[in-house]
Amino acid sequence: MNLFKAIVIGCGRIGAGAAGGSMQSHAEAYSKHPGITLSGLCDADPGRLLEAAGRFKVKSDSDYIRLCTEIKPDIVSICTPDNTHDEIACSLLESVSPRLIFMEKPVALTADAGAKMLALAQSKKCLIAVNYTRRYSEAFQKVRDNISAGLYGNPLQATMTYGKGLFHNGTHAIDLLRYWFGDFSSEKPFEKIWGPAADASYSCVLTFQTGFKAVLRAFDERVSTVFEGDYIFEKGRVGFTNGGALWHFYDNTESPYFRDYRNYIEKNTQATCFAQPFENCLYRAIDNIVAALNTSAPLLCDGQDGLMAIRIAERIRNDYEAHSSCCR
Ligand SMILES: NC(=O)c1ccc[n+]([C@@H]2O[C@H](COP(=O)([O-])OP(=O)(O)OC[C@H]3O[C@@H](n4cnc5c(N)ncnc54)[C@H](O)[C@@H]3O)[C@@H](O)[C@H]2O)c1
């Protein structure tokens, strides 16, 4: 197996586990993977960079082009704020062109900027992987396998609730719905809720190409952080709350409460992966990246998935804003 050199740009919570990050970080996952050498870290904040470089004991620089020119990494993670992702990816592609860029979501804040970045990556033969984390979680993968195998029967309705902005966090929900149920044929927004950093959250009805519908509900982050989903199928029902930390599974069965009724009744049987669904997500993502570079295995979340999420978000926002003054 080749040993790939990796660099992380942005040593914050998700990049290097700074400031009490509760999830596994890119730097930690690279440093644990036997197919990778974590070779360098970059951050624009000198104090943060010094602290992270000390913990991981690797080269560091506040200038990512200088660091990449010196190290010539195979893989670069971009873990900086949302509004910097595509610009940093394009400048890497123009100068040092690694074999793969692993981007935090969202890949850009407009579909045009995302498409331009992906076209440049393709011209440089650089793969783009995107961290819509749930695609790398064994728990979310298992539910997808169960849906595909027909274990729950046909999907009948889905509801997801999110806050913190349509692009920042709503795209996680859009990507998960696409991952589990396939592509949408239309999106109909109906509500706008406050979101941070000029990224409002919008509610909408999403219709899948199969005809089945999902409702995406926006929630005000200032009240509480809500990211959850409820999915009703013919034979069963699946739900998660707290981002996926807690799961609920139900069977559609004869009601124990009402004679001659059927109800969705919660059951306890759960695979162990549902107990800690995010424990090793980034390690699993990097395992997928290593397999893609070594054996051309498909990426579990590629640049097209990242672009599709922001394309859909952009359509929802533009449609709502175009009609907000005249029709709502
Ligand atoms: N996939 C997920 O589940 C998930 C979870 C958390 C965060 N994220 C995403 O990761 C990104 C970072 O989030 P975070 O919570 O770690 O943020 P953070 O603020 O903790 O860290 C960002 C870091 O980037 C640095 N930075 C900013 N501009 C830079 C530049 N030009 N060059 C080098 N360093 C620069 C900052 O100094 C900071 O240390 C965001 O886009 C966020 O959406 C994704």
The ligand as an SDF file (V2000), in Angstrom:
LIG
                    3D

 44 48  0  0  0  0  0  0  0  0999 V2000
  -18.7930   17.8240    8.1260 N   0  0  0  0  0  0  0  0  0  0  0  0
  -19.1200   18.1620    9.3600 C   0  0  0  0  0  0  0  0  0  0  0  0
  -19.8530   17.4680   10.0580 O   0  0  0  0  0  0  0  0  0  0  0  0
  -18.5580   19.4320    9.9030 C   0  0  0  0  0  0  0  0  0  0  0  0
  -18.4730   19.6600   11.2990 C   0  0  0  0  0  0  0  0  0  0  0  0
  -17.9090   20.8620   11.7350 C   0  0  0  0  0  0  0  0  0  0  0  0
  -17.4670   21.7990   10.8090 C   0  0  0  0  0  0  0  0  0  0  0  0
  -17.5820   21.5660    9.4730 N   0  0  0  0  0  0  0  0  0  0  0  0
  -17.1190   22.5500    8.4720 C   0  0  0  0  0  0  0  0  0  0  0  0
  -15.7150   22.7280    8.6260 O   0  0  0  0  0  0  0  0  0  0  0  0
  -15.3520   24.0790    8.4130 C   0  0  0  0  0  0  0  0  0  0  0  0
  -14.5850   24.5720    9.6310 C   0  0  0  0  0  0  0  0  0  0  0  0
  -15.4200   24.5070   10.7620 O   0  0  0  0  0  0  0  0  0  0  0  0
  -14.8110   24.6030   12.2500 P   0  0  0  0  0  0  0  0  0  0  0  0
  -15.9550   24.4490   13.1640 O   0  0  0  0  0  0  0  0  0  0  0  0
  -13.6360   23.6880   12.4000 O   0  0  0  0  0  0  0  0  0  0  0  0
  -14.3270   26.1350   12.2540 O   0  0  0  0  0  0  0  0  0  0  0  0
  -13.2360   26.8140   13.1750 P   0  0  0  0  0  0  0  0  0  0  0  0
  -13.5580   28.2670   13.1660 O   0  0  0  0  0  0  0  0  0  0  0  0
  -13.1010   26.0970   14.4780 O   0  0  0  0  0  0  0  0  0  0  0  0
  -11.8540   26.5900   12.3560 O   0  0  0  0  0  0  0  0  0  0  0  0
  -11.5700   27.1950   11.1390 C   0  0  0  0  0  0  0  0  0  0  0  0
  -10.0750   27.5130   11.1110 C   0  0  0  0  0  0  0  0  0  0  0  0
   -9.7100   27.9750    9.7990 O   0  0  0  0  0  0  0  0  0  0  0  0
   -8.7220   28.9820    9.9440 C   0  0  0  0  0  0  0  0  0  0  0  0
   -8.6480   29.7650    8.7100 N   0  0  0  0  0  0  0  0  0  0  0  0
   -9.5560   30.6470    8.2300 C   0  0  0  0  0  0  0  0  0  0  0  0
   -9.1630   31.1160    7.0230 N   0  0  0  0  0  0  0  0  0  0  0  0
   -7.9970   30.5000    6.7300 C   0  0  0  0  0  0  0  0  0  0  0  0
   -7.0980   30.5570    5.6290 C   0  0  0  0  0  0  0  0  0  0  0  0
   -7.3420   31.3310    4.5630 N   0  0  0  0  0  0  0  0  0  0  0  0
   -5.9630   29.8220    5.6680 N   0  0  0  0  0  0  0  0  0  0  0  0
   -5.7060   29.0310    6.7350 C   0  0  0  0  0  0  0  0  0  0  0  0
   -6.5130   28.9430    7.8150 N   0  0  0  0  0  0  0  0  0  0  0  0
   -7.6420   29.6520    7.8120 C   0  0  0  0  0  0  0  0  0  0  0  0
   -9.1560   29.7770   11.1710 C   0  0  0  0  0  0  0  0  0  0  0  0
   -8.0980   30.5200   11.7410 O   0  0  0  0  0  0  0  0  0  0  0  0
   -9.6620   28.6400   12.0840 C   0  0  0  0  0  0  0  0  0  0  0  0
   -8.6470   28.1650   12.9530 O   0  0  0  0  0  0  0  0  0  0  0  0
  -16.6630   24.8380    8.1530 C   0  0  0  0  0  0  0  0  0  0  0  0
  -16.8180   25.0420    6.7700 O   0  0  0  0  0  0  0  0  0  0  0  0
  -17.7520   23.9140    8.6650 C   0  0  0  0  0  0  0  0  0  0  0  0
  -18.9330   24.0000    7.8760 O   0  0  0  0  0  0  0  0  0  0  0  0
  -18.1010   20.4070    9.0340 C   0  0  0  0  0  0  0  0  0  0  0  0
  1  2  1  0
  2  3  2  0
  2  4  1  0
  4  5  1  0
  4 44  2  0
  5  6  2  0
  6  7  1  0
  7  8  2  0
  8  9  1  0
  8 44  1  0
  9 10  1  0
  9 42  1  0
 10 11  1  0
 11 12  1  0
 11 40  1  0
 12 13  1  0
 13 14  1  0
 14 15  2  0
 14 16  1  0
 14 17  1  0
 17 18  1  0
 18 19  2  0
 18 20  1  0
 18 21  1  0
 21 22  1  0
 22 23  1  0
 23 24  1  0
 23 38  1  0
 24 25  1  0
 25 26  1  0
 25 36  1  0
 26 27  1  0
 26 35  1  0
 27 28  2  0
 28 29  1  0
 29 30  1  0
 29 35  2  0
 30 31  1  0
 30 32  2  0
 32 33  1  0
 33 34  2  0
 34 35  1  0
 36 37  1  0
 36 38  1  0
 38 39  1  0
 40 41  1  0
 40 42  1  0
 42 43  1  0
M  CHG  2   8   1  16  -1
M  END
$$$$
